[in-house]
Amino acid sequence: MHDHKLSHDRIYSVVCRIPKGKVATYGQIAALIGFPRHARQIGYALAALDDSRGVPWHRVINARGEISQRRKPGYEDYQRILLEDEGVTFDHRGRVSLATYQWQESV
């Protein structure tokens, strides 16, 4: 159980580094914490997130530049509004240009 919590904390720590107006993909976060090809687990961790933690979960999108479906209806719209408020734009298909908005962590 402790390892599970630790991995969530590592995920949240990386997500907190995504600057306002930028996005990262689930797969990108997985790779940054050393678990490439575990994008789905990133989604699970963000779904389990307590809102009071202040983690900018809305900055994580899928590899197609789309907002992923949520269990709670309407959350996709909420995520889009949060991103648009930060200056992120969507095309007519509801996609974010990863070439423009994807966060590249400087090492």
MMTF fields as JSON, N, C-alpha, C and O atoms, coordinates in Angstrom:
{
  "mmtfVersion": "1.0.0",
  "mmtfProducer": "UNKNOWN",
  "numBonds": 427,
  "numAtoms": 428,
  "numGroups": 107,
  "numChains": 1,
  "numModels": 1,
  "chainsPerModel": [1],
  "groupsPerChain": [107],
  "chainIdList": ["A"],
  "bondAtomList": [4, 2, 8, 6, 12, 10, 16, 14, 20, 18, 24, 22, 28, 26, 32, 30, 36, 34, 40, 38, 44, 42, 48, 46, 52, 50, 56, 54, 60, 58, 64, 62, 68, 66, 72, 70, 76, 74, 80, 78, 84, 82, 88, 86, 92, 90, 96, 94, 100, 98, 104, 102, 108, 106, 112, 110, 116, 114, 120, 118, 124, 122, 128, 126, 132, 130, 136, 134, 140, 138, 144, 142, 148, 146, 152, 150, 156, 154, 160, 158, 164, 162, 168, 166, 172, 170, 176, 174, 180, 178, 184, 182, 188, 186, 192, 190, 196, 194, 200, 198, 204, 202, 208, 206, 212, 210, 216, 214, 220, 218, 224, 222, 228, 226, 232, 230, 236, 234, 240, 238, 244, 242, 248, 246, 252, 250, 256, 254, 260, 258, 264, 262, 268, 266, 272, 270, 276, 274, 280, 278, 284, 282, 288, 286, 292, 290, 296, 294, 300, 298, 304, 302, 308, 306, 312, 310, 316, 314, 320, 318, 324, 322, 328, 326, 332, 330, 336, 334, 340, 338, 344, 342, 348, 346, 352, 350, 356, 354, 360, 358, 364, 362, 368, 366, 372, 370, 376, 374, 380, 378, 384, 382, 388, 386, 392, 390, 396, 394, 400, 398, 404, 402, 408, 406, 412, 410, 416, 414, 420, 418, 424, 422],
  "bondOrderList": [1, 1, 1, 1, 1, 1, 1, 1, 1, 1, 1, 1, 1, 1, 1, 1, 1, 1, 1, 1, 1, 1, 1, 1, 1, 1, 1, 1, 1, 1, 1, 1, 1, 1, 1, 1, 1, 1, 1, 1, 1, 1, 1, 1, 1, 1, 1, 1, 1, 1, 1, 1, 1, 1, 1, 1, 1, 1, 1, 1, 1, 1, 1, 1, 1, 1, 1, 1, 1, 1, 1, 1, 1, 1, 1, 1, 1, 1, 1, 1, 1, 1, 1, 1, 1, 1, 1, 1, 1, 1, 1, 1, 1, 1, 1, 1, 1, 1, 1, 1, 1, 1, 1, 1, 1, 1],
  "groupList": [{"groupName": "MET", "atomNameList": ["N", "CA", "C", "O"], "elementList": ["N", "C", "C", "O"], "formalChargeList": [0, 0, 0, 0], "bondAtomList": [1, 0, 2, 1, 3, 2], "bondOrderList": [1, 1, 2], "singleLetterCode": "M", "chemCompType": "L-PEPTIDE LINKING"}, {"groupName": "HIS", "atomNameList": ["N", "CA", "C", "O"], "elementList": ["N", "C", "C", "O"], "formalChargeList": [0, 0, 0, 0], "bondAtomList": [1, 0, 2, 1, 3, 2], "bondOrderList": [1, 1, 2], "singleLetterCode": "H", "chemCompType": "L-PEPTIDE LINKING"}, {"groupName": "ASP", "atomNameList": ["N", "CA", "C", "O"], "elementList": ["N", "C", "C", "O"], "formalChargeList": [0, 0, 0, 0], "bondAtomList": [1, 0, 2, 1, 3, 2], "bondOrderList": [1, 1, 2], "singleLetterCode": "D", "chemCompType": "L-PEPTIDE LINKING"}, {"groupName": "LYS", "atomNameList": ["N", "CA", "C", "O"], "elementList": ["N", "C", "C", "O"], "formalChargeList": [0, 0, 0, 0], "bondAtomList": [1, 0, 2, 1, 3, 2], "bondOrderList": [1, 1, 2], "singleLetterCode": "K", "chemCompType": "L-PEPTIDE LINKING"}, {"groupName": "LEU", "atomNameList": ["N", "CA", "C", "O"], "elementList": ["N", "C", "C", "O"], "formalChargeList": [0, 0, 0, 0], "bondAtomList": [1, 0, 2, 1, 3, 2], "bondOrderList": [1, 1, 2], "singleLetterCode": "L", "chemCompType": "L-PEPTIDE LINKING"}, {"groupName": "SER", "atomNameList": ["N", "CA", "C", "O"], "elementList": ["N", "C", "C", "O"], "formalChargeList": [0, 0, 0, 0], "bondAtomList": [1, 0, 2, 1, 3, 2], "bondOrderList": [1, 1, 2], "singleLetterCode": "S", "chemCompType": "L-PEPTIDE LINKING"}, {"groupName": "ARG", "atomNameList": ["N", "CA", "C", "O"], "elementList": ["N", "C", "C", "O"], "formalChargeList": [0, 0, 0, 0], "bondAtomList": [1, 0, 2, 1, 3, 2], "bondOrderList": [1, 1, 2], "singleLetterCode": "R", "chemCompType": "L-PEPTIDE LINKING"}, {"groupName": "ILE", "atomNameList": ["N", "CA", "C", "O"], "elementList": ["N", "C", "C", "O"], "formalChargeList": [0, 0, 0, 0], "bondAtomList": [1, 0, 2, 1, 3, 2], "bondOrderList": [1, 1, 2], "singleLetterCode": "I", "chemCompType": "L-PEPTIDE LINKING"}, {"groupName": "TYR", "atomNameList": ["N", "CA", "C", "O"], "elementList": ["N", "C", "C", "O"], "formalChargeList": [0, 0, 0, 0], "bondAtomList": [1, 0, 2, 1, 3, 2], "bondOrderList": [1, 1, 2], "singleLetterCode": "Y", "chemCompType": "L-PEPTIDE LINKING"}, {"groupName": "VAL", "atomNameList": ["N", "CA", "C", "O"], "elementList": ["N", "C", "C", "O"], "formalChargeList": [0, 0, 0, 0], "bondAtomList": [1, 0, 2, 1, 3, 2], "bondOrderList": [1, 1, 2], "singleLetterCode": "V", "chemCompType": "L-PEPTIDE LINKING"}, {"groupName": "CYS", "atomNameList": ["N", "CA", "C", "O"], "elementList": ["N", "C", "C", "O"], "formalChargeList": [0, 0, 0, 0], "bondAtomList": [1, 0, 2, 1, 3, 2], "bondOrderList": [1, 1, 2], "singleLetterCode": "C", "chemCompType": "L-PEPTIDE LINKING"}, {"groupName": "PRO", "atomNameList": ["N", "CA", "C", "O"], "elementList": ["N", "C", "C", "O"], "formalChargeList": [0, 0, 0, 0], "bondAtomList": [1, 0, 2, 1, 3, 2], "bondOrderList": [1, 1, 2], "singleLetterCode": "P", "chemCompType": "L-PEPTIDE LINKING"}, {"groupName": "GLY", "atomNameList": ["N", "CA", "C", "O"], "elementList": ["N", "C", "C", "O"], "formalChargeList": [0, 0, 0, 0], "bondAtomList": [1, 0, 2, 1, 3, 2], "bondOrderList": [1, 1, 2], "singleLetterCode": "G", "chemCompType": "PEPTIDE LINKING"}, {"groupName": "ALA", "atomNameList": ["N", "CA", "C", "O"], "elementList": ["N", "C", "C", "O"], "formalChargeList": [0, 0, 0, 0], "bondAtomList": [1, 0, 2, 1, 3, 2], "bondOrderList": [1, 1, 2], "singleLetterCode": "A", "chemCompType": "L-PEPTIDE LINKING"}, {"groupName": "THR", "atomNameList": ["N", "CA", "C", "O"], "elementList": ["N", "C", "C", "O"], "formalChargeList": [0, 0, 0, 0], "bondAtomList": [1, 0, 2, 1, 3, 2], "bondOrderList": [1, 1, 2], "singleLetterCode": "T", "chemCompType": "L-PEPTIDE LINKING"}, {"groupName": "GLN", "atomNameList": ["N", "CA", "C", "O"], "elementList": ["N", "C", "C", "O"], "formalChargeList": [0, 0, 0, 0], "bondAtomList": [1, 0, 2, 1, 3, 2], "bondOrderList": [1, 1, 2], "singleLetterCode": "Q", "chemCompType": "L-PEPTIDE LINKING"}, {"groupName": "PHE", "atomNameList": ["N", "CA", "C", "O"], "elementList": ["N", "C", "C", "O"], "formalChargeList": [0, 0, 0, 0], "bondAtomList": [1, 0, 2, 1, 3, 2], "bondOrderList": [1, 1, 2], "singleLetterCode": "F", "chemCompType": "L-PEPTIDE LINKING"}, {"groupName": "TRP", "atomNameList": ["N", "CA", "C", "O"], "elementList": ["N", "C", "C", "O"], "formalChargeList": [0, 0, 0, 0], "bondAtomList": [1, 0, 2, 1, 3, 2], "bondOrderList": [1, 1, 2], "singleLetterCode": "W", "chemCompType": "L-PEPTIDE LINKING"}, {"groupName": "ASN", "atomNameList": ["N", "CA", "C", "O"], "elementList": ["N", "C", "C", "O"], "formalChargeList": [0, 0, 0, 0], "bondAtomList": [1, 0, 2, 1, 3, 2], "bondOrderList": [1, 1, 2], "singleLetterCode": "N", "chemCompType": "L-PEPTIDE LINKING"}, {"groupName": "GLU", "atomNameList": ["N", "CA", "C", "O"], "elementList": ["N", "C", "C", "O"], "formalChargeList": [0, 0, 0, 0], "bondAtomList": [1, 0, 2, 1, 3, 2], "bondOrderList": [1, 1, 2], "singleLetterCode": "E", "chemCompType": "L-PEPTIDE LINKING"}],
  "groupTypeList": [0, 1, 2, 1, 3, 4, 5, 1, 2, 6, 7, 8, 5, 9, 9, 10, 6, 7, 11, 3, 12, 3, 9, 13, 14, 8, 12, 15, 7, 13, 13, 4, 7, 12, 16, 11, 6, 1, 13, 6, 15, 7, 12, 8, 13, 4, 13, 13, 4, 2, 2, 5, 6, 12, 9, 11, 17, 1, 6, 9, 7, 18, 13, 6, 12, 19, 7, 5, 15, 6, 6, 3, 11, 12, 8, 19, 2, 8, 15, 6, 7, 4, 4, 19, 2, 19, 12, 9, 14, 16, 2, 1, 6, 12, 6, 9, 5, 4, 13, 14, 8, 15, 17, 15, 19, 5, 9],
  "groupIdList": [1, 2, 3, 4, 5, 6, 7, 8, 9, 10, 11, 12, 13, 14, 15, 16, 17, 18, 19, 20, 21, 22, 23, 24, 25, 26, 27, 28, 29, 30, 31, 32, 33, 34, 35, 36, 37, 38, 39, 40, 41, 42, 43, 44, 45, 46, 47, 48, 49, 50, 51, 52, 53, 54, 55, 56, 57, 58, 59, 60, 61, 62, 63, 64, 65, 66, 67, 68, 69, 70, 71, 72, 73, 74, 75, 76, 77, 78, 79, 80, 81, 82, 83, 84, 85, 86, 87, 88, 89, 90, 91, 92, 93, 94, 95, 96, 97, 98, 99, 100, 101, 102, 103, 104, 105, 106, 107],
  "secStructList": [7, 2, 2, 2, 2, 2, 2, 2, 2, 2, 2, 2, 2, 2, 2, 6, 6, 1, 7, 6, 6, 7, 5, 3, 3, 2, 2, 2, 2, 2, 2, 2, 6, 6, 7, 6, 6, 7, 2, 2, 2, 2, 2, 2, 2, 2, 2, 6, 7, 7, 4, 4, 4, 7, 7, 7, 4, 4, 4, 3, 3, 7, 6, 6, 1, 7, 7, 7, 7, 7, 1, 1, 6, 6, 2, 2, 2, 2, 2, 2, 2, 2, 2, 2, 2, 6, 6, 7, 7, 7, 7, 6, 6, 1, 7, 7, 7, 2, 2, 2, 2, 5, 7, 7, 7, 7, 7],
  "xCoordList": [0.824, 0.0, 0.869, 0.567, 1.929, 2.799, 3.415, 3.484, 3.864, 4.459, 3.456, 3.807, 2.197, 1.144, 0.99, 0.894, 0.968, 0.842, 2.062, 1.937, 3.218, 4.447, 4.406, 4.781, 3.965, 3.932, 2.944, 3.2, 1.827, 0.897, 1.557, 1.41, 2.277, 2.964, 3.993, 4.149, 4.694, 5.663, 4.949, 5.424, 3.818, 3.028, 2.59, 2.763, 2.026, 1.535, 2.674, 2.49, 3.836, 4.994, 5.378, 5.684, 5.363, 5.695, 4.598, 4.897, 3.348, 2.238, 2.29, 1.941, 2.72, 2.832, 3.889, 3.876, 4.792, 5.838, 5.367, 6.051, 4.223, 3.722, 3.28, 2.399, 3.884, 3.527, 2.146, 1.611, 1.603, 0.335, 0.442, 1.448, -0.587, -0.593, 0.088, 0.213, 0.532, 1.163, 0.41, -0.328, 0.607, 0.006, 1.077, 2.138, 0.778, 1.625, 0.684, -0.508, 1.232, 0.406, 0.576, 1.554, -0.406, -0.323, 0.965, 1.659, 1.281, 2.491, 3.758, 4.731, 3.751, 4.904, 5.149, 6.289, 4.084, 4.221, 4.744, 5.622, 4.198, 4.649, 6.14, 6.86, 6.608, 8.028, 8.882, 9.957, 8.405, 9.174, 9.343, 10.321, 8.409, 8.566, 9.22, 9.354, 9.627, 10.346, 9.478, 9.929, 8.224, 7.321, 6.721, 5.509, 7.584, 7.041, 6.006, 6.062, 5.081, 3.993, 3.007, 2.31, 2.939, 1.968, 1.062, 0.714, 0.692, -0.131, -1.453, -1.93, -2.041, -3.333, -3.233, -4.159, -2.113, -1.944, -1.869, -2.277, -1.344, -1.313, -2.747, -3.088, -3.575, -4.985, -5.677, -6.447, -5.409, -6.007, -5.574, -6.388, -4.3, -3.781, -4.434, -4.791, -4.589, -5.207, -6.692, -7.237, -7.351, -8.771, -8.966, -10.009, -7.959, -8.043, -7.65, -7.726, -7.239, -6.708, -7.766, -8.9, -7.372, -8.215, -8.029, -6.902, -9.117, -9.05, -8.293, -7.71, -8.294, -7.649, -6.13, -5.469, -5.571, -4.098, -3.525, -2.331, -4.344, -3.866, -3.034, -2.298, -3.131, -2.374, -3.109, -4.308, -2.418, -3.079, -3.354, -2.797, -4.21, -4.563, -5.072, -4.927, -5.669, -6.285, -5.256, -5.624, -3.994, -2.944, -2.47, -1.563, -3.056, -2.662, -3.759, -4.926, -3.345, -4.281, -3.719, -2.615, -4.483, -4.0, -3.044, -2.855, -2.462, -1.419, -1.94, -1.154, -3.257, -3.847, -4.125, -4.633, -3.793, -4.062, -5.49, -5.981, -6.159, -7.559, -7.719, -6.875, -8.815, -9.202, -9.838, -10.737, -9.388, -9.921, -11.273, -11.562, -12.09, -13.403, -13.252, -12.285, -14.192, -14.196, -15.4, -16.383, -15.308, -16.461, -17.584, -18.763, -17.2, -18.213, -18.594, -17.725, -19.864, -20.287, -19.996, -20.168, -19.557, -19.299, -17.883, -17.492, -17.096, -15.731, -14.837, -13.871, -15.144, -14.364, -14.496, -13.513, -15.747, -15.976, -15.236, -14.65, -15.269, -14.597, -13.093, -12.479, -12.501, -11.067, -10.746, -9.754, -11.575, -11.342, -11.404, -10.568, -12.385, -12.511, -11.263, -10.749, -10.773, -9.565, -8.374, -7.596, -8.224, -7.106, -7.257, -6.288, -8.458, -8.678, -8.415, -7.903, -8.761, -8.482, -6.982, -6.57, -6.164, -4.701, -4.115, -2.897, -4.981, -4.509, -4.313, -3.866, -4.634, -4.511, -5.707, -6.846, -5.449, -6.535, -6.768, -5.875, -7.978, -8.404, -8.796, -9.323, -8.538, -8.965, -10.43, -11.085, -10.93, -12.342, -12.702, -13.879, -11.695, -11.938, -11.79, -11.913, -11.528, -11.377, -10.003, -9.838, -9.024, -7.654, -6.748, -6.921, -5.787, -4.744, -3.54, -3.208, -2.894, -1.673, -0.532, -0.058, -0.104, 1.019, 2.298, 3.154, 2.434, 3.625, 3.722, 4.82, 2.584, 2.551, 2.546, 3.258, 1.749, 1.479, 2.126, 2.071, 2.739, 3.284, 4.487, 5.415, 4.456, 5.527, 6.747, 6.65, 7.874, 9.157, 9.958, 10.392, 10.146, 10.875, 12.338, 12.998, 12.837, 14.254, 15.032, 14.681, 16.08, 16.861, 18.065, 18.853],
  "yCoordList": [-1.194, 0.0, 1.259, 2.227, 1.241, 2.413, 2.737, 3.908, 1.726, 1.96, 2.6, 3.478, 2.155, 2.71, 4.209, 5.004, 4.578, 5.985, 6.779, 7.898, 6.193, 6.852, 7.126, 8.215, 6.174, 6.388, 7.488, 8.265, 7.573, 8.672, 10.002, 10.971, 10.055, 11.292, 11.677, 12.86, 10.704, 10.995, 11.546, 12.487, 10.957, 11.436, 12.878, 13.743, 13.133, 14.473, 15.497, 16.641, 15.076, 15.968, 16.401, 17.571, 15.469, 15.803, 16.688, 17.682, 16.339, 17.119, 18.563, 19.494, 18.746, 20.095, 20.941, 22.166, 20.323, 21.071, 21.574, 22.39, 21.11, 21.566, 23.018, 23.313, 23.925, 25.336, 25.68, 24.981, 26.744, 27.272, 27.5, 28.021, 27.113, 27.312, 26.205, 26.302, 25.154, 24.001, 22.732, 22.709, 21.68, 20.383, 19.306, 19.507, 18.165, 16.977, 15.812, 15.879, 14.743, 13.565, 12.577, 12.623, 11.685, 10.644, 9.841, 9.548, 9.487, 8.721, 9.479, 8.888, 10.769, 11.608, 11.6, 11.475, 11.733, 11.704, 10.334, 10.246, 9.262, 7.905, 7.752, 7.194, 8.242, 8.138, 8.954, 8.512, 10.132, 10.992, 10.398, 10.7, 9.56, 8.939, 7.559, 6.85, 7.184, 5.927, 4.721, 3.586, 4.945, 3.847, 4.033, 4.193, 4.009, 4.186, 3.102, 1.998, 3.435, 2.53, 2.236, 1.223, 3.102, 2.954, 4.187, 4.642, 4.712, 5.924, 5.747, 6.673, 4.571, 4.333, 4.513, 5.03, 4.088, 4.238, 5.723, 6.11, 6.537, 7.981, 8.496, 9.286, 8.043, 8.427, 8.003, 8.771, 6.784, 6.3, 7.165, 7.514, 7.502, 8.318, 9.697, 10.216, 10.286, 11.61, 11.54, 12.475, 10.447, 10.282, 10.154, 10.535, 9.614, 9.415, 10.668, 10.693, 11.682, 12.89, 13.641, 13.818, 14.067, 14.919, 16.363, 16.856, 17.029, 18.394, 19.358, 20.329, 19.103, 20.022, 20.036, 20.906, 19.085, 19.015, 20.084, 20.375, 20.67, 21.738, 21.267, 22.06, 20.008, 19.464, 19.842, 19.59, 20.436, 20.866, 19.703, 19.647, 18.794, 17.59, 17.925, 17.132, 19.105, 19.483, 19.678, 19.744, 19.771, 19.969, 18.658, 18.669, 17.539, 16.239, 15.766, 15.646, 15.498, 15.082, 13.835, 13.388, 13.285, 12.066, 12.369, 13.524, 11.332, 11.463, 12.029, 12.457, 12.031, 12.632, 14.116, 14.782, 14.636, 16.041, 16.273, 17.401, 15.217, 15.313, 15.154, 14.576, 15.679, 15.463, 14.087, 13.775, 13.275, 11.919, 11.942, 12.83, 10.953, 10.819, 10.61, 9.999, 11.108, 10.973, 10.158, 10.026, 9.625, 8.914, 9.876, 9.555, 11.076, 12.072, 12.854, 13.456, 12.854, 13.622, 15.114, 15.664, 15.75, 17.182, 17.566, 18.719, 16.612, 16.947, 17.273, 18.022, 16.72, 17.043, 18.542, 19.217, 19.051, 20.477, 21.325, 22.354, 20.887, 21.61, 21.68, 22.734, 20.556, 20.531, 21.475, 22.202, 21.468, 22.355, 23.82, 24.626, 24.161, 25.539, 25.946, 27.049, 25.067, 25.37, 25.608, 26.535, 24.778, 24.946, 26.227, 26.962, 26.491, 27.72, 28.957, 29.956, 28.902, 30.02, 30.291, 31.404, 29.254, 29.403, 29.744, 29.855, 29.911, 30.298, 29.152, 29.377, 27.933, 26.775, 26.793, 26.955, 26.627, 26.629, 25.23, 24.384, 25.013, 23.731, 23.957, 25.013, 22.961, 23.074, 22.638, 22.329, 22.617, 22.295, 20.857, 20.531, 20.005, 18.615, 18.447, 17.337, 19.542, 19.469, 19.007, 18.46, 19.226, 18.803, 19.994, 21.084, 19.747, 20.724, 20.389, 19.216, 21.391, 21.162, 20.851, 21.724, 19.591, 19.221, 19.918, 20.223, 20.173, 20.878, 22.27, 22.778, 22.875, 24.225, 24.231, 25.019, 23.36, 23.472, 22.412, 22.525, 21.38, 20.328, 20.825, 21.411, 20.584, 20.964, 20.083, 18.861, 20.738, 20.042, 20.416, 21.557, 19.436, 19.731, 19.994, 19.186, 21.133, 21.432, 20.719, 20.779, 20.053, 19.256, 20.042, 19.546],
  "zCoordList": [0.0, 0.0, 0.0, -0.698, 0.772, 0.847, -0.517, -0.89, -1.269, -2.586, -3.53, -4.318, -3.447, -4.287, -4.028, -4.963, -2.765, -2.382, -2.847, -3.344, -2.681, -3.112, -4.604, -5.039, -5.387, -6.834, -7.19, -8.11, -6.486, -6.736, -6.406, -7.151, -5.304, -4.943, -6.001, -6.303, -6.565, -7.633, -8.866, -9.502, -9.191, -10.337, -10.085, -10.944, -8.909, -8.596, -8.602, -9.017, -8.142, -8.125, -9.544, -9.773, -10.485, -11.876, -12.472, -13.134, -12.244, -12.794, -12.276, -13.001, -11.042, -10.477, -11.181, -11.053, -11.911, -12.624, -13.988, -14.605, -14.467, -15.769, -15.612, -14.804, -16.378, -16.198, -16.759, -17.619, -16.262, -16.747, -18.258, -18.74, -18.996, -20.44, -21.224, -22.445, -20.545, -21.194, -20.808, -19.823, -21.596, -21.299, -21.388, -21.979, -20.791, -20.917, -21.193, -20.895, -21.764, -22.014, -20.862, -20.115, -20.743, -19.71, -19.889, -18.916, -21.133, -21.414, -21.07, -20.603, -21.296, -20.966, -19.458, -19.011, -18.682, -17.218, -16.78, -15.921, -17.375, -17.025, -17.288, -16.461, -18.428, -18.768, -17.791, -17.385, -17.42, -16.519, -15.127, -14.444, -14.696, -13.368, -13.476, -12.478, -14.693, -14.872, -15.148, -14.989, -15.564, -15.895, -17.286, -17.431, -18.317, -19.67, -19.972, -19.43, -20.832, -21.252, -20.125, -20.167, -19.128, -18.037, -17.951, -16.862, -19.11, -19.164, -18.429, -17.774, -18.535, -17.892, -16.376, -15.751, -15.783, -14.337, -13.949, -12.854, -14.856, -14.587, -14.511, -13.631, -15.438, -15.421, -14.143, -13.566, -13.696, -12.448, -11.264, -10.409, -11.226, -10.12, -10.115, -9.057, -11.297, -11.359, -11.024, -10.436, -11.39, -11.05, -9.542, -9.011, -8.857, -7.407, -6.622, -5.394, -7.332, -6.703, -5.907, -6.352, -4.744, -3.899, -4.379, -4.439, -4.716, -5.247, -4.345, -4.827, -3.054, -2.122, -2.251, -1.683, -2.99, -3.107, -4.026, -3.956, -4.878, -5.754, -6.927, -7.514, -7.281, -8.415, -9.709, -9.824, -10.675, -11.914, -12.878, -13.974, -12.457, -13.218, -14.612, -15.542, -14.751, -16.026, -17.139, -18.312, -16.794, -17.799, -18.416, -19.248, -18.032, -18.578, -19.534, -19.161, -20.79, -21.837, -22.525, -22.212, -23.456, -24.103, -25.269, -25.65, -25.809, -26.833, -28.156, -29.0, -28.335, -29.543, -29.346, -30.249, -28.164, -27.878, -27.443, -27.491, -27.021, -26.628, -25.124, -24.44, -24.641, -23.249, -23.176, -23.957, -22.261, -22.116, -21.416, -20.614, -21.736, -21.106, -19.605, -19.149, -18.858, -17.41, -16.968, -17.697, -15.783, -15.212, -14.875, -15.025, -14.413, -14.056, -15.316, -15.947, -15.69, -16.871, -16.69, -15.602, -17.759, -17.73, -17.376, -17.558, -16.867, -16.457, -17.649, -17.504, -18.832, -20.022, -20.32, -20.627, -20.219, -20.457, -19.427, -19.764, -18.175, -17.101, -17.372, -17.207, -17.788, -18.08, -19.233, -19.183, -20.267, -21.409, -20.969, -21.376, -20.143, -19.652, -18.872, -19.059, -17.999, -17.229, -18.144, -17.921, -19.173, -20.109, -20.927, -21.119, -21.403, -22.182, -21.335, -21.84, -20.054, -19.152, -19.026, -18.698, -19.291, -19.239, -20.608, -20.749, -21.626, -22.956, -23.929, -25.054, -23.531, -24.423, -25.373, -24.936, -26.664, -27.646, -28.198, -28.198, -28.663, -29.237, -30.686, -31.036, -31.529, -32.925, -33.06, -32.064, -34.286, -34.517, -34.132, -33.973, -33.985, -33.553, -32.042, -31.525, -31.34, -29.894, -29.457, -28.366, -30.306, -29.992, -29.715, -30.262, -28.857, -28.533, -29.41, -29.579, -29.962, -30.728, -29.762, -29.036, -29.769, -28.895, -29.334, -28.504, -30.63, -31.121, -30.499, -30.267, -30.235, -29.666, -28.146, -27.523, -27.548, -26.115, -25.231, -24.007, -25.822, -24.97, -24.182, -24.74, -22.896, -21.984, -22.255, -22.371, -22.35, -22.465, -21.233, -21.072, -20.37, -19.14, -19.457, -20.11, -18.99, -19.183, -18.09, -16.911, -18.501, -17.552, -17.087, -16.281]
}
